Every structure is written in C-alpha cells, then in structure tokens.
C-alpha cells in the first residue's frame, strides 16, 4: 500500500444538519463511563462527566482492518477521538491526527464535560456498527457557554455499506468552539485548534485540510463526511464536493479516510 499523509479538501465535506443517528432513529445509546485518564477523569462516575478521561478497552463487536492491522477492541477518549492499543488523555493535538498511535479523530480538542450545561459522550453498538456521540459537550476549564455536537460511525467488514457511505463517518451539527483554555484558547478559540482525521501513528493517514487551523469548528459545522477503507483513497462524497488533487493522491492508501501524523503528546501534568 501507499504510505504518507493525504490532505482531504474541506470542500469534500457534505452539508447536513443531522447526526447519523437522527436519520436512523436509533438514539445515541448509553453514557460512556470512564475507566482511566488524567486530571479529573471521573472514573466510574455513572453520569459520564469528566475531564481527560477515557473508557476501555471496549469490544468493537466486529473486526476492523485499519492500516493493515486488525482490531477487535478500542478506547473512547473524552477529548474527541477513539484509539487502539491504549486510551489517550492528551488534550492538545500537535499533529494532523492528534496522537502518535492508531487513532480516529472526528474532533480532537480539549473536551471538558464537567460544566452544568455540558452533555457527555455516548456509545451505541449495533450489528457490525458502533456509533460514538459527543453530545453538546463543553471545553476546558469546565466551560459550558459554547457546546459542540459531533459523532463518529465505525463499521466492520461485515456491514453492507450503502452506496454513497463508507466504513468511517464523521458527523457534525452545531460546533461552537475549537480550543480549550490550556491549549492557548480564549473563549473557545485561538491557540491550537482541533485535529480532524485519522491514521496509524506511524506517519500514514488522512487529515482534513482545515485540521489544527483557526476556523475548523466553522468548517465542519453542519456537515458530514464518509470514508471507505476498502476504496481508492478518497472520501465517499455523494454531495459532489472536490476530492483530493492528483498530486496528493500518491500520499495515502486507505480509501477515503486515514490520517496520520506525528503528534507531540502533552499530558495535563500541571492541572
């Protein structure tokens, strides 16, 4: 397979105002209770409220082939991503995918669900399909004046994928912030904004063009995008948006949605 990092144009996003589960009517599932993490991880708290927590390992319920490796378990990390092998408490992405391990980041940023008005993370597991929802979540430090809602869809090899969809989906509705206070942000903006993409942690992957750039929350707001891991290396785009330019295509391998990047981890040691 080809190797490298492929940049997906922002124009590949498809305008939409619903989460995937809004179209299926299946609900967003159960609250994710944290099992580890840093700062205030909320371990065992049934409300799911936490900062820098993670949950796992969680059985996927299917096998996921990701950059040549097969995974049957994963970790759900409060800070807008899921990972394989270990949970992640890091809160500031410093590379395209946000961490130097296999990761899928619909919106890797400093999520903090301790604020009164913040929602929490939910998991819905269906046949050959897992759906993780960050439902109206706030940002560090317990800020809940601005809230983000986004969703990750993961499908196993046994899922009969409809035309125009894929094995990985990023869905966004209202996205009001992109940076936490400890990532250089003020009132949810500035500093180091969120990373959007996925990869194997070894330099192979895909990232959205606006990843880790100011304005990323507005770019993904009310949009979605599908990636086909068995395809040609470009996103599934029924909306007719642009696909990666030919010059970029040689940089990646897994059809439509892998982002990898060197990421310098920052632990919240002093918080």
One Martini backbone bead per residue (centre of mass of N, CA, C, O) as a GRO file, in nm:
protein
  271
    1UNK     BB    1   0.101   0.033   0.013
    2UNK     BB    2   0.063   0.342   0.049
    3UNK     BB    3   0.235   0.631   0.187
    4UNK     BB    4   0.117   0.875   0.417
    5UNK     BB    5  -0.027   1.205   0.388
    6UNK     BB    6  -0.362   1.302   0.339
    7UNK     BB    7  -0.533   1.576   0.205
    8UNK     BB    8  -0.858   1.691   0.265
    9UNK     BB    9  -1.079   1.877   0.136
   10UNK     BB   10  -1.324   2.073   0.263
   11UNK     BB   11  -1.517   2.025   0.006
   12UNK     BB   12  -1.587   1.717   0.091
   13UNK     BB   13  -1.795   1.815   0.251
   14UNK     BB   14  -2.131   1.763   0.368
   15UNK     BB   15  -2.416   1.910   0.390
   16UNK     BB   16  -2.570   1.913   0.723
   17UNK     BB   17  -2.819   1.877   1.019
   18UNK     BB   18  -2.740   1.573   1.096
   19UNK     BB   19  -2.713   1.297   1.242
   20UNK     BB   20  -2.702   0.971   1.187
   21UNK     BB   21  -2.920   0.899   1.414
   22UNK     BB   22  -3.144   1.083   1.298
   23UNK     BB   23  -3.192   0.893   1.040
   24UNK     BB   24  -3.244   0.614   1.215
   25UNK     BB   25  -3.375   0.637   1.516
   26UNK     BB   26  -3.163   0.501   1.752
   27UNK     BB   27  -3.006   0.682   1.900
   28UNK     BB   28  -2.707   0.726   2.131
   29UNK     BB   29  -2.720   0.566   2.387
   30UNK     BB   30  -2.483   0.521   2.621
   31UNK     BB   31  -2.306   0.612   2.869
   32UNK     BB   32  -1.970   0.689   2.917
   33UNK     BB   33  -1.764   0.524   3.132
   34UNK     BB   34  -1.484   0.583   3.303
   35UNK     BB   35  -1.145   0.409   3.352
   36UNK     BB   36  -0.953   0.658   3.275
   37UNK     BB   37  -0.690   0.908   3.324
   38UNK     BB   38  -0.674   1.254   3.366
   39UNK     BB   39  -0.710   1.473   3.612
   40UNK     BB   40  -1.074   1.446   3.578
   41UNK     BB   41  -1.194   1.135   3.482
   42UNK     BB   42  -1.442   0.998   3.628
   43UNK     BB   43  -1.417   0.726   3.757
   44UNK     BB   44  -1.729   0.557   3.758
   45UNK     BB   45  -1.911   0.779   3.667
   46UNK     BB   46  -2.244   0.757   3.560
   47UNK     BB   47  -2.256   1.049   3.414
   48UNK     BB   48  -1.963   1.101   3.250
   49UNK     BB   49  -1.815   1.314   3.393
   50UNK     BB   50  -1.517   1.490   3.260
   51UNK     BB   51  -1.145   1.510   3.237
   52UNK     BB   52  -0.940   1.319   3.041
   53UNK     BB   53  -1.093   1.070   2.980
   54UNK     BB   54  -1.142   0.704   2.955
   55UNK     BB   55  -1.255   0.404   2.767
   56UNK     BB   56  -1.122   0.080   2.845
   57UNK     BB   57  -1.158  -0.179   2.678
   58UNK     BB   58  -1.368  -0.213   2.388
   59UNK     BB   59  -1.582  -0.394   2.220
   60UNK     BB   60  -1.676  -0.373   1.894
   61UNK     BB   61  -1.819  -0.648   1.750
   62UNK     BB   62  -1.573  -0.642   1.548
   63UNK     BB   63  -1.366  -0.616   1.267
   64UNK     BB   64  -1.085  -0.387   1.211
   65UNK     BB   65  -0.926  -0.267   0.926
   66UNK     BB   66  -0.618  -0.076   1.000
   67UNK     BB   67  -0.346  -0.045   0.833
   68UNK     BB   68  -0.323  -0.382   0.846
   69UNK     BB   69  -0.478  -0.392   1.111
   70UNK     BB   70  -0.650  -0.583   1.362
   71UNK     BB   71  -0.950  -0.489   1.540
   72UNK     BB   72  -1.163  -0.555   1.854
   73UNK     BB   73  -1.063  -0.295   2.009
   74UNK     BB   74  -1.128   0.009   2.207
   75UNK     BB   75  -1.106   0.366   2.271
   76UNK     BB   76  -1.270   0.621   2.455
   77UNK     BB   77  -1.216   0.969   2.422
   78UNK     BB   78  -1.314   1.269   2.541
   79UNK     BB   79  -1.115   1.432   2.322
   80UNK     BB   80  -1.247   1.343   2.025
   81UNK     BB   81  -1.164   1.021   2.033
   82UNK     BB   82  -1.017   0.718   1.908
   83UNK     BB   83  -0.837   0.415   2.008
   84UNK     BB   84  -0.547   0.190   1.984
   85UNK     BB   85  -0.420   0.006   2.278
   86UNK     BB   86  -0.485   0.302   2.409
   87UNK     BB   87  -0.550   0.551   2.599
   88UNK     BB   88  -0.633   0.916   2.589
   89UNK     BB   89  -0.544   1.234   2.763
   90UNK     BB   90  -0.482   1.416   2.563
   91UNK     BB   91  -0.566   1.774   2.462
   92UNK     BB   92  -0.330   1.858   2.249
   93UNK     BB   93  -0.279   1.889   1.928
   94UNK     BB   94   0.046   1.843   1.718
   95UNK     BB   95  -0.109   1.697   1.480
   96UNK     BB   96  -0.318   1.572   1.248
   97UNK     BB   97  -0.442   1.341   1.462
   98UNK     BB   98  -0.311   1.384   1.786
   99UNK     BB   99  -0.137   1.099   1.772
  100UNK     BB  100   0.121   0.831   1.821
  101UNK     BB  101  -0.137   0.647   1.735
  102UNK     BB  102  -0.396   0.478   1.675
  103UNK     BB  103  -0.646   0.699   1.519
  104UNK     BB  104  -0.973   0.869   1.560
  105UNK     BB  105  -1.058   1.222   1.466
  106UNK     BB  106  -1.329   1.419   1.456
  107UNK     BB  107  -1.242   1.611   1.742
  108UNK     BB  108  -0.947   1.704   1.861
  109UNK     BB  109  -1.003   1.824   2.188
  110UNK     BB  110  -1.078   2.006   2.497
  111UNK     BB  111  -1.283   1.821   2.652
  112UNK     BB  112  -1.544   1.930   2.898
  113UNK     BB  113  -1.811   1.777   3.111
  114UNK     BB  114  -1.850   1.948   3.396
  115UNK     BB  115  -2.053   2.125   3.307
  116UNK     BB  116  -2.383   2.179   3.350
  117UNK     BB  117  -2.450   2.216   3.020
  118UNK     BB  118  -2.311   1.961   2.962
  119UNK     BB  119  -2.255   1.691   2.802
  120UNK     BB  120  -2.179   1.363   2.682
  121UNK     BB  121  -2.073   1.045   2.617
  122UNK     BB  122  -2.177   0.806   2.362
  123UNK     BB  123  -2.289   0.452   2.307
  124UNK     BB  124  -2.365   0.264   2.005
  125UNK     BB  125  -2.447  -0.085   1.950
  126UNK     BB  126  -2.450  -0.268   1.660
  127UNK     BB  127  -2.447  -0.437   1.379
  128UNK     BB  128  -2.139  -0.368   1.268
  129UNK     BB  129  -2.185  -0.100   1.466
  130UNK     BB  130  -2.042   0.210   1.585
  131UNK     BB  131  -2.156   0.491   1.800
  132UNK     BB  132  -2.013   0.810   1.869
  133UNK     BB  133  -2.117   1.072   2.106
  134UNK     BB  134  -2.079   1.424   2.130
  135UNK     BB  135  -2.309   1.583   2.350
  136UNK     BB  136  -2.293   1.891   2.411
  137UNK     BB  137  -1.987   1.988   2.457
  138UNK     BB  138  -1.739   2.116   2.635
  139UNK     BB  139  -1.463   2.311   2.775
  140UNK     BB  140  -1.173   2.403   2.890
  141UNK     BB  141  -1.271   2.505   3.215
  142UNK     BB  142  -1.585   2.408   3.250
  143UNK     BB  143  -1.707   2.502   2.985
  144UNK     BB  144  -2.072   2.598   2.878
  145UNK     BB  145  -2.124   2.838   2.658
  146UNK     BB  146  -2.005   2.626   2.457
  147UNK     BB  147  -2.111   2.377   2.205
  148UNK     BB  148  -2.063   2.033   2.094
  149UNK     BB  149  -2.171   1.822   1.805
  150UNK     BB  150  -2.058   1.481   1.753
  151UNK     BB  151  -1.978   1.195   1.521
  152UNK     BB  152  -1.896   0.840   1.517
  153UNK     BB  153  -1.861   0.594   1.255
  154UNK     BB  154  -1.833   0.232   1.282
  155UNK     BB  155  -1.741  -0.038   1.052
  156UNK     BB  156  -1.749  -0.349   0.958
  157UNK     BB  157  -1.690  -0.593   0.720
  158UNK     BB  158  -2.007  -0.697   0.755
  159UNK     BB  159  -2.107  -0.440   0.635
  160UNK     BB  160  -2.362  -0.308   0.428
  161UNK     BB  161  -2.270  -0.063   0.229
  162UNK     BB  162  -2.398   0.200   0.108
  163UNK     BB  163  -2.432   0.410  -0.121
  164UNK     BB  164  -2.237   0.692  -0.022
  165UNK     BB  165  -2.075   0.537   0.189
  166UNK     BB  166  -1.897   0.399   0.482
  167UNK     BB  167  -1.683   0.295   0.754
  168UNK     BB  168  -1.639   0.607   0.804
  169UNK     BB  169  -1.792   0.868   1.014
  170UNK     BB  170  -1.847   1.224   1.010
  171UNK     BB  171  -2.051   1.418   1.240
  172UNK     BB  172  -2.214   1.750   1.232
  173UNK     BB  173  -2.335   2.017   1.399
  174UNK     BB  174  -2.304   2.211   1.646
  175UNK     BB  175  -2.004   2.431   1.636
  176UNK     BB  176  -1.860   2.659   1.893
  177UNK     BB  177  -1.570   2.520   1.931
  178UNK     BB  178  -1.176   2.454   1.934
  179UNK     BB  179  -1.057   2.555   2.228
  180UNK     BB  180  -0.884   2.533   2.511
  181UNK     BB  181  -0.735   2.695   2.773
  182UNK     BB  182  -0.464   2.489   2.758
  183UNK     BB  183  -0.439   2.559   2.421
  184UNK     BB  184  -0.454   2.890   2.398
  185UNK     BB  185  -0.739   2.968   2.460
  186UNK     BB  186  -1.028   3.200   2.409
  187UNK     BB  187  -1.340   3.130   2.422
  188UNK     BB  188  -1.267   2.866   2.215
  189UNK     BB  189  -1.015   3.026   2.082
  190UNK     BB  190  -0.725   2.962   1.942
  191UNK     BB  191  -0.428   2.847   1.935
  192UNK     BB  192  -0.496   2.494   1.934
  193UNK     BB  193  -0.682   2.340   1.737
  194UNK     BB  194  -0.846   2.097   1.599
  195UNK     BB  195  -0.836   1.760   1.504
  196UNK     BB  196  -0.894   1.606   1.167
  197UNK     BB  197  -0.874   1.249   1.157
  198UNK     BB  198  -0.649   0.964   1.054
  199UNK     BB  199  -0.426   0.691   1.188
  200UNK     BB  200  -0.129   0.480   1.273
  201UNK     BB  201   0.126   0.653   1.408
  202UNK     BB  202   0.345   0.623   1.133
  203UNK     BB  203   0.257   0.842   0.889
  204UNK     BB  204  -0.038   0.728   0.820
  205UNK     BB  205  -0.297   0.924   0.651
  206UNK     BB  206  -0.576   1.155   0.725
  207UNK     BB  207  -0.662   1.504   0.662
  208UNK     BB  208  -0.808   1.786   0.709
  209UNK     BB  209  -0.734   2.086   0.589
  210UNK     BB  210  -0.838   2.248   0.870
  211UNK     BB  211  -0.655   2.118   1.055
  212UNK     BB  212  -0.523   2.301   1.309
  213UNK     BB  213  -0.712   2.553   1.240
  214UNK     BB  214  -0.852   2.831   1.223
  215UNK     BB  215  -1.205   2.748   1.184
  216UNK     BB  216  -1.288   2.440   1.208
  217UNK     BB  217  -1.573   2.462   1.330
  218UNK     BB  218  -1.700   2.605   1.076
  219UNK     BB  219  -1.635   2.386   0.865
  220UNK     BB  220  -1.801   2.138   1.014
  221UNK     BB  221  -2.052   2.273   1.046
  222UNK     BB  222  -2.304   2.110   0.921
  223UNK     BB  223  -2.154   1.820   0.857
  224UNK     BB  224  -2.022   1.547   0.644
  225UNK     BB  225  -1.822   1.228   0.628
  226UNK     BB  226  -1.695   0.964   0.425
  227UNK     BB  227  -1.507   0.649   0.456
  228UNK     BB  228  -1.321   0.407   0.250
  229UNK     BB  229  -1.109   0.143   0.336
  230UNK     BB  230  -1.158  -0.016   0.035
  231UNK     BB  231  -1.063   0.200  -0.152
  232UNK     BB  232  -0.889   0.474  -0.332
  233UNK     BB  233  -0.835   0.732  -0.117
  234UNK     BB  234  -1.124   0.861  -0.103
  235UNK     BB  235  -1.394   1.013  -0.036
  236UNK     BB  236  -1.715   0.982   0.017
  237UNK     BB  237  -1.920   1.196  -0.225
  238UNK     BB  238  -2.248   1.269  -0.284
  239UNK     BB  239  -2.222   1.601  -0.299
  240UNK     BB  240  -1.973   1.680  -0.512
  241UNK     BB  241  -1.717   1.733  -0.402
  242UNK     BB  242  -1.403   1.755  -0.366
  243UNK     BB  243  -1.113   1.588  -0.429
  244UNK     BB  244  -0.820   1.492  -0.421
  245UNK     BB  245  -0.551   1.575  -0.559
  246UNK     BB  246  -0.332   1.407  -0.750
  247UNK     BB  247  -0.077   1.493  -0.580
  248UNK     BB  248  -0.204   1.360  -0.310
  249UNK     BB  249  -0.273   1.059  -0.370
  250UNK     BB  250   0.023   0.933  -0.328
  251UNK     BB  251   0.011   0.958   0.004
  252UNK     BB  252  -0.226   0.734   0.014
  253UNK     BB  253  -0.440   0.449   0.097
  254UNK     BB  254  -0.694   0.443   0.256
  255UNK     BB  255  -0.987   0.480   0.174
  256UNK     BB  256  -1.106   0.797   0.264
  257UNK     BB  257  -0.971   0.783   0.588
  258UNK     BB  258  -0.658   0.868   0.678
  259UNK     BB  259  -0.477   0.984   0.961
  260UNK     BB  260  -0.144   1.090   0.997
  261UNK     BB  261   0.074   1.193   1.267
  262UNK     BB  262   0.275   1.376   1.423
  263UNK     BB  263   0.257   1.372   1.788
  264UNK     BB  264   0.272   1.576   2.059
  265UNK     BB  265   0.242   1.501   2.373
  266UNK     BB  266   0.012   1.640   2.627
  267UNK     BB  267   0.006   1.649   2.957
  268UNK     BB  268  -0.191   1.732   3.249
  269UNK     BB  269   0.022   1.783   3.496
  270UNK     BB  270  -0.073   2.094   3.603
  271UNK     BB  271  -0.404   2.041   3.667
   0.00000   0.00000   0.00000
